[in-house]
Amino acid sequence: MSEEVEQRAALPEGWLQVDGLDIEAQGVARRPDGKVVFIDGALPSEQVSARVNRRKNNWEQATLTEIHHESAQRVRPRCPHFGLHEGACGGCKMQHLHVAAQVAIKQRVLEDNLWHLGKVKPETLLRPIEGPTWGYRWRARFSVRHVRKKEAVLVGFHERKSRYVADIRECHVVPKHVSDLLLPLRELIGSMDAIETCPQIELACGEDVTALVLRHLEPLSDGDLDKLRAFAARHPGVQWWLQPKGPDTAHPMESGGTPLAYSLPEFGITMPFKPTDFTQVNPHINRVLVSRAVRLLDPGAGERVIDWFCGLGNFTLPIATRAGSVLGIEGSETLVARSRENYERNRGGMTGGRPLAPATFAARNLFVITPEQLVGDGVADRWLVDPPREGAFALAKALADLHQQPELRGGWTPPRRIVYVSCNPATLARDAGLLVHQAGYRCTMAGVVNMFPHTAHVESIAVFDLE
């Protein structure tokens, strides 16, 4: 019998020793027979009792009921709506864990995924990218519900593991001025004719304005429009957008006004955006992430770079302040047009005496990529890859095919360095396995980016160098 099994067997009946934390921020324990128990609310090194909610042959899910030995990393949650109690807000999962321990656990999640899924071990672990842990969330989607039994309108995130909207009156991960709007927004929607037909309010903060995108299922009455205008007048800096159908239908309620934008001061770049565009939730971390990615990419003044999944140009434009030329590739013509607009808008700016290098943009299905297409894009010295959660499997596979079938390459050569920014450690690990084991690369560096403090979300960055 191993020492760990003996220790578990020595615990009083019903107690569990928590050994780790999973990607969903659940404590991981084992019963004396080896069966895994995932415990909501428990932390590593704690001895606890828990109520089992779900049983399978090899594992159980449970909820913490009592802590017999508390972790030194357990802290008092700042938000009164966080917890395991009924109706607790599900927006955060880790407020009970010291933020330094949160980052360490996310680093371990990244390392475990790279090794277990991709059989890849980075040669160097990068220092985690960290920033403000409160008031950082400049983007959010608040659900809106009129609850007749409570005779109230609720505006906020969903309850933990529930479709119901949490009854929150404050939120500490959004900026304070947004938290202060939660109760006034409840009163506003409660006074409107459209009280039953406005299911969500999407938040997008720029540096000078806060946009609130109201999703409405039916046309708004003149009276409701007047109430929205009066609300904006009472709360300077608030700008209403209306969304009658899908995200593409969102439009400002009033013409004119200050456009949304965020800046990348190190590169002298300002990025206008619409509130329904994808931009990073945490602008403070984004600035550091862009700076590190460009520094790791290290493009020379005569080098060509391809920015895959370029979005609005968040990385493309900063790269253009260093490289000889850049090609930004996205999945839709609309995004490509927006990227091109942002490039042209910033093109006249100077950073360190250099204007932006020439940049071109192309639209392509990035989930169906052939080796022939890569060759057709021409030789690039370096790549920046920033995919959605699905990862960049097709891109990595095409690169691996070219490595294994040199007859397809002609005069084409692969990029010497790839910097991969990921929002999903599992798909990063899958793609890393292809790059390392089939495409001729080494994973020279990797590290986490704490883009979403107090949540289990793991953002990361990895560097691959050609053998």
SULGILIN-V567126 format. One record per pair of residues at least 12 apart in sequence whose C-alpha atoms are under 8 Angstrom apart, sorted by the first residue. I is the first residue (numbers start at 1). J is the second residue. D is the distance in whole Angstrom. If there is no record, write none. Layout:
i;j;d
I;J;D
I;J;D
//
This chain:
i;j;d
5;32;6
5;34;8
6;32;8
8;30;8
8;31;7
8;32;6
9;32;5
14;49;6
15;47;6
15;48;5
15;49;5
15;50;8
16;29;6
16;30;7
16;31;7
16;47;5
16;48;5
16;49;6
16;50;8
17;29;6
17;30;7
17;45;7
17;46;6
17;47;5
17;48;7
18;30;8
18;42;7
18;43;6
18;44;5
18;45;5
18;46;5
18;47;6
18;48;8
19;44;5
19;45;6
19;46;8
20;43;7
20;44;5
20;45;8
21;43;7
21;44;6
21;105;7
22;109;8
23;109;7
23;456;6
23;457;8
24;93;8
24;456;6
25;40;7
25;41;8
25;93;6
25;94;7
25;455;8
25;456;6
26;38;6
26;39;5
26;40;5
26;41;6
26;42;6
26;43;8
27;39;5
27;40;6
27;41;7
27;42;5
27;43;5
27;44;6
28;44;8
35;58;6
35;59;6
35;60;8
36;58;7
36;59;5
36;60;6
37;59;6
37;60;5
37;61;6
37;62;7
38;59;8
38;60;6
38;61;5
38;62;6
39;61;6
39;62;5
39;63;5
39;64;6
40;61;8
40;62;6
40;63;5
40;64;6
40;84;8
41;63;7
41;64;6
41;83;8
41;84;7
42;64;6
43;71;7
43;74;7
43;97;8
44;71;7
45;70;8
45;71;6
46;67;7
46;68;7
46;69;5
46;70;5
46;71;5
47;67;6
47;68;5
47;69;5
47;70;7
48;64;7
48;65;8
48;66;6
48;67;4
48;68;5
48;69;7
49;64;6
49;65;6
49;66;5
49;67;7
49;68;8
50;62;6
50;63;5
50;64;4
50;65;5
50;66;7
51;63;5
51;64;6
51;65;6
63;84;8
73;97;6
73;98;5
73;101;7
74;96;6
74;97;5
74;98;6
75;95;8
75;96;5
75;97;6
75;98;6
76;95;8
76;96;6
77;95;5
77;96;5
78;95;7
78;172;8
79;170;8
79;171;7
79;172;6
81;168;6
82;95;7
84;160;8
87;159;6
87;160;7
87;166;6
87;167;7
88;159;5
88;160;6
88;166;6
89;157;6
89;158;6
89;159;4
89;160;6
89;166;5
89;167;8
89;168;7
90;157;6
90;158;6
90;159;5
90;160;4
90;161;7
90;166;8
91;157;6
91;158;7
91;159;8
91;160;8
91;455;8
92;454;5
92;455;5
93;454;6
93;455;5
93;456;6
94;453;8
94;454;4
94;455;6
94;456;7
95;454;5
95;455;8
97;454;8
99;133;8
99;453;7
99;454;7
102;453;8
102;454;7
103;128;7
103;448;8
103;450;7
106;448;7
106;456;8
106;458;6
107;128;8
107;447;7
107;448;6
109;425;8
109;458;8
110;425;6
110;447;8
110;448;7
110;458;8
110;460;8
113;425;6
113;426;6
113;429;6
114;425;7
114;426;8
114;428;7
114;429;4
114;430;8
114;432;7
114;433;8
115;429;8
117;426;7
117;429;6
117;430;6
117;433;8
118;429;5
118;430;5
118;431;8
118;432;6
118;433;4
118;434;8
119;433;6
120;429;8
120;432;7
120;433;6
120;436;7
120;443;7
121;443;7
122;443;5
122;444;5
122;445;5
122;446;6
123;443;7
123;444;5
123;445;6
124;444;6
124;445;5
124;446;7
125;445;6
125;446;5
125;447;6
126;445;6
126;446;6
126;447;5
126;448;8
127;447;6
127;448;8
128;447;6
128;448;5
128;449;6
128;450;7
129;285;7
129;288;7
129;289;7
129;448;7
129;449;5
129;450;6
130;285;7
130;449;7
130;450;5
130;451;8
131;284;7
131;285;6
131;450;8
132;284;7
133;173;7
133;453;6
133;454;8
134;172;6
134;173;5
134;174;7
134;175;8
134;453;8
135;172;6
135;173;4
135;174;4
135;175;4
135;176;6
136;173;6
136;174;6
136;175;6
136;281;8
136;282;6
136;283;8
136;284;7
137;173;6
137;174;5
137;175;7
137;281;5
137;282;5
137;452;8
138;174;6
138;175;7
138;203;7
138;204;6
138;205;5
138;206;8
138;281;5
138;282;6
138;283;7
139;174;8
139;202;8
139;203;5
139;204;5
139;205;6
139;280;8
139;281;5
139;282;8
140;202;6
140;203;5
140;204;7
140;281;8
141;156;8
141;157;8
141;200;7
141;201;6
141;202;4
141;203;6
142;155;6
142;156;5
142;157;6
142;200;6
142;201;5
142;202;6
142;203;8
143;155;6
143;156;5
143;157;6
143;158;7
143;165;7
143;199;6
143;200;4
143;201;6
144;156;7
144;165;7
144;198;7
144;199;5
144;200;5
144;201;7
145;165;7
145;196;7
145;198;8
145;199;6
146;190;8
146;195;7
146;196;6
152;186;8
152;190;7
153;186;5
153;187;7
153;189;7
153;190;6
154;166;7
154;167;6
154;168;8
154;186;6
155;167;7
155;168;7
155;182;7
155;183;8
155;185;7
155;186;6
156;168;6
156;182;8
169;182;6
169;183;6
170;182;7
188;227;7
188;228;8
188;231;8
192;223;8
192;224;6
192;227;8
193;220;8
193;221;7
193;223;8
193;224;7
194;216;8
194;218;8
194;220;7
194;221;8
194;224;7
197;216;6
197;217;5
197;218;6
198;214;7
198;215;6
198;216;4
198;217;6
199;215;6
199;216;7
199;217;8
200;214;6
200;215;5
200;216;8
201;213;5
201;214;5
201;215;6
202;214;7
202;215;8
202;275;8
203;275;7
204;275;5
204;276;8
205;260;7
205;275;8
206;260;5
206;261;5
206;262;6
207;260;7
207;261;6
207;262;6
207;263;8
208;237;7
208;258;7
208;260;7
208;261;8
209;237;5
209;238;6
209;239;7
209;258;7
209;259;7
209;260;6
210;237;6
210;238;5
210;239;6
210;260;8
211;238;6
211;239;5
211;240;6
211;241;7
211;260;8
211;275;6
212;238;7
212;239;6
212;240;5
212;241;6
212;275;8
213;240;6
213;241;4
213;242;6
213;243;7
213;250;7
213;275;7
214;240;7
214;241;6
214;242;5
214;243;6
215;242;6
215;243;5
215;244;6
215;245;7
216;242;7
216;243;6
216;244;5
216;245;8
217;244;6
217;245;7
218;244;7
219;244;7
228;240;7
239;252;8
240;252;6
240;253;6
240;254;8
241;253;5
247;276;6
248;276;8
250;276;7
259;272;7
259;273;8
260;272;6
260;273;6
260;274;7
260;275;7
261;273;6
262;283;8
264;287;6
266;291;8
267;318;6
267;321;7
267;351;6
268;349;7
268;350;7
268;351;6
269;317;8
269;318;7
269;346;6
269;349;8
270;346;7
271;312;8
271;314;8
271;342;6
272;342;7
273;312;8
278;311;8
281;451;7
281;452;8
282;451;6
282;452;7
285;449;8
285;450;8
285;451;6
286;451;8
289;449;8
290;314;8
290;315;6
290;318;8
293;419;7
293;461;8
294;315;8
294;318;7
294;319;6
296;419;7
296;463;8
297;382;7
297;383;8
297;384;7
297;417;7
297;418;7
297;419;6
299;319;8
299;322;6
299;323;5
299;382;7
300;322;6
300;323;5
300;324;7
301;322;6
301;323;5
301;324;5
302;323;6
302;324;4
302;325;8
303;323;6
303;324;5
303;325;7
303;380;7
303;381;6
303;382;8
304;323;6
304;324;6
304;325;5
304;326;6
304;327;8
304;379;8
304;380;5
304;381;6
304;382;7
305;319;8
305;323;7
305;324;8
305;325;6
305;326;5
305;327;6
305;380;5
305;381;6
305;382;5
305;383;6
305;384;7
306;326;6
306;327;5
306;328;6
306;329;8
306;380;6
306;382;7
306;383;5
306;384;6
307;326;7
307;327;6
307;328;5
307;329;6
307;383;6
307;384;5
307;385;6
307;386;8
308;328;6
308;329;5
308;330;7
308;383;7
308;384;6
308;385;5
308;386;6
308;387;7
309;328;7
309;329;6
309;330;5
309;331;7
309;366;8
309;385;6
309;386;6
309;387;6
310;328;5
310;329;6
310;330;6
310;339;8
310;386;7
311;330;6
311;335;6
311;336;7
311;339;7
312;335;6
312;336;8
312;338;6
312;339;4
312;342;7
313;328;7
313;339;5
313;342;7
313;343;7
315;384;8
316;328;6
317;343;6
317;356;7
320;356;5
320;357;5
320;358;7
320;359;7
321;351;7
321;354;7
321;355;7
321;356;5
321;357;6
322;357;8
323;357;7
324;357;6
324;358;7
325;357;5
325;358;5
325;359;6
326;357;7
326;358;7
326;359;5
326;360;6
327;359;6
327;360;5
327;361;6
327;362;8
328;359;7
328;360;6
328;361;5
328;362;6
329;361;6
329;362;5
329;363;6
329;364;7
330;361;8
330;362;6
330;363;5
330;364;6
330;365;8
330;366;7
331;363;5
331;364;5
331;365;5
331;366;6
332;363;5
332;364;7
332;365;8
333;362;8
333;363;5
336;361;6
336;362;6
336;363;6
339;361;8
340;360;8
340;361;7
343;359;8
366;392;8
366;394;7
366;395;7
367;392;7
367;393;7
367;394;5
367;395;8
368;394;6
368;395;8
369;394;5
369;395;6
369;398;6
370;394;8
370;395;8
370;398;6
371;398;5
371;399;7
371;401;7
371;402;6
371;408;7
372;408;7
374;398;7
374;399;8
375;409;7
375;412;6
378;412;7
379;412;6
379;413;6
379;414;7
379;415;7
380;413;8
380;414;7
380;415;6
381;414;8
381;415;5
381;416;6
381;417;7
382;415;5
382;416;6
382;417;5
382;418;6
383;415;6
383;417;7
383;418;5
383;419;6
384;418;6
384;419;5
384;420;6
384;421;8
385;418;7
385;419;6
385;420;5
385;421;6
386;420;6
386;421;5
386;422;6
387;421;7
387;422;7
387;423;8
388;422;7
388;423;7
389;422;7
389;423;6
389;424;5
389;427;7
390;424;8
390;427;6
391;422;7
391;424;7
391;427;5
391;428;6
391;431;7
392;427;8
392;431;7
393;427;8
393;430;8
393;431;6
396;431;6
396;434;6
396;435;6
396;439;8
397;434;7
399;414;8
399;435;8
399;439;6
400;434;7
400;435;7
400;438;5
400;439;4
400;440;8
401;438;8
401;439;7
402;439;8
403;438;7
403;439;5
403;440;7
404;438;7
404;439;7
415;466;7
416;465;6
416;466;5
417;463;7
417;464;6
417;465;5
417;466;6
418;463;6
418;464;5
418;465;7
419;461;7
419;462;6
419;463;5
419;464;6
420;461;6
420;462;5
420;463;6
420;464;8
421;459;8
421;460;6
421;461;4
421;462;7
422;459;6
422;460;5
422;461;6
423;457;8
423;458;6
423;459;4
423;460;6
424;458;6
424;459;6
424;460;8
425;458;7
425;459;7
425;460;7
435;464;8
440;466;6
440;467;6
441;464;6
441;465;5
441;466;4
441;467;5
442;464;5
442;465;5
442;466;6
442;467;6
443;462;7
443;463;6
443;464;5
443;465;7
444;462;8
444;463;6
444;464;6
444;465;7
445;462;6
445;463;5
445;464;7
446;460;7
446;461;6
446;462;4
446;463;6
447;460;6
447;461;6
447;462;7
448;460;4
448;461;6
449;461;7
//
